[in-house]
Amino acid sequence: MCDITGHLALHKTNKIIRRRVLPSASHGLPDSIHPVLRRVYLSRNLTDVAALEKSLHALLPPQGMAGLDAAVVLLEEALIQNQRIVVVADFDADGATSCAVMVRALRSMGAQDVLYVVPNRITHGYGLTPAIVEVAATLAPDLLVTVDNGISSVEGVAAARAHGMRVLITDHHLPGSELPAAHAIVNPNCPDNTFPSKCLAGVGVVFYVMIALRARLRVSGWFDATRAAPNLGALLDLVALGTVADMVPLDHNNRVLVAQGLMRIRSGVACAGIGALLKVSGRAPEQVSSTDLGFFVGPRLNAAGRLDTMSLGVECLLADDPAEAQALAVRLDALNRERRAIEAEMQTQALDDLGRLVLGGAADLPWGLTLYDQTWHPGVIGILASRIKDRLNRPVIAFAPALDGDLRGSMRSIPGLHARAAIAAIDVRYPKLIRYFGGHAMAAGLTLHQDQLETFAAAFDAEARHHLTAEDLCDVILSDGELDSADLGLELAELLRNSGPWGQGFPEPIFDGVFQCLGSSIVGERHIKLKVSAAVGSAPLDAIVFNGHDQPFPNPGTSLHLAYRLDVNQYRGRHNPQLVVEHLVPSDTLLS
């Protein structure tokens, strides 16, 4: 059991390095696979050579996706009759890429009248609310299509139908007890949907709908010598970005989608918007990885929905002119810098408050932690919750003021507590406490009235304690074991980088071992740069601890137990192996 008291609020919680246990069952992986990579695959339950296939032939077929037939009938009719289609997107990266894929695909198939609207998270709230329906109604749509939202929009769909709109919902979030009365719903997580993969992001669902629509239009003779059937594979760069940025589990199907999208980006045929976002992020397209999409491109796209309007992000992804895309990407980059400054201030304030709570005599913080300040920005609370969750390794909900005395909250959870299910359980016990909620396993959002915050905080802590143990609150780093000094080179680093894509549910390999510190320095004010050696006489290696300024500074000559990723450092055209350190402790720390 780890120590989770004392200065928990001021410093990162204790971490445990625990090595993964390989499954004992036989496997079908070939002997030609590098033994380290084989070990990594097996520890992630990848035991069949078929699961290594990344071509589009390995994608699951659309059959089994309930609602597709009804959806394509609506869309086909809209195309044939030249009806107006209005897409209602979400204000995050998945919503933006979903919108871009839908608009680009429909236009490429001959749709002449496709528009979109994106809710403002403060004035409209999440999803197809009655408020955003009123905005959409000013555009007089014949067909309203949601992307990455809508499955919980009972009132919004009713409002849209009252305006005479037909409604198609495409979503991937978990449904509630009542489904909206839409004309068609496509969501792999609906109870009647037998689609084998429940892990599609919203953009993945949209991609499948477009595949099914193209197939139907081919059969009906819509495409001819003057209207060619489009190559929807050209949209996979957008699918990859939305899938990675939304942090859905990368099962085999999602890995195929992401791998194909990365191939397009690396080959230089990505859309202008993604190319521009990579440029302002300082990432080389030919070397792009899923990590680059998740940690560099996604946040810049998300910044628009957090501080301004996600229409900026959508327009960037829809731009075909490189100069226009670059100008929009520069604006998104500026918003992301502003977001980081706001987030840093909010995080400092939250940690100071928690520190005073501990020092004031609270031996233990709540297991389910509720945070609120009236000055916090509602567009940044999701990131704040994520940062505090990572720091304290417990589920966190951060609230900020909304309209009309409401509070808008964003939850980030840890393994052992399903985010949406936890809020749903509180909603059952306190029927009128929560006004709206939705989400999935690791993230959720909700709205409640300000005078209900104290009641909710107690209920959330009780729900967390019901499902979690004290051991769950320890931060466990799962290691893929130790590497021989001979493997700590560029060859394995590049092999690992190209053997993903890595991400949620299919994590990038982390190794651990004891190293001798040969030198250390602070770079960029926040990062620790190290020179280490794995064994006496072995070649020195570069290592870096990002944001390690609040950790004990290692002096030359000390032995360190490192948990690290073996990565490729690209600088001025040179490629060298580098250890990206996730955690460092004195070498006498024991493995658990």
Secondary structure, DSSP 8 states (H G I E B T S, - for coil): -----SSTTTS---EEEEE-----S-----TTS-HHHHHHHHHTT---GGGG--SGGGS--STT-TTHHHHHHHHHHHHHTT--EEEE--SSHHHHHHHHHHHHHHHHTT-S-EEEE---TTTT-SSS-HHHHHHHHTT--SEEEEES--TT-HHHHHHHHHTT-EEEEE--S---SS----SEEE-TTSTT---S-----HHHHHHHHHHHHHHHHHHHT---SSS----GGGGHHHHHHHHHHTT----HHHHHHHHHHHHHHHTT-S-HHHHHHHHHHT--GGG--HHHIIIIIHHHHHHHHHHS-THHHHHHHH--SHHHHHHHHHHHHHHHHHHHHHHHHHHHHHHHHHHHHHHTT-SS--SSEEEE-TTS-TTTHHHHHHHHHHHH-S-EEEEEE-STTEEEEEEE--TTS-HHHHHHHHHHHSTTTEEEEEE-SSEEEEEEEGGGHHHHHHHHHHHHHHH--GGGGSEEEEE-----GGGSSHHHHHHHHTT---BTTB----EEEEEEEEEEEEETTTEEEEEEESSTTS--EEEEETT-TTS----TT-EEEEEEEEEEEEETTEEEEEEEEEEEEETT----
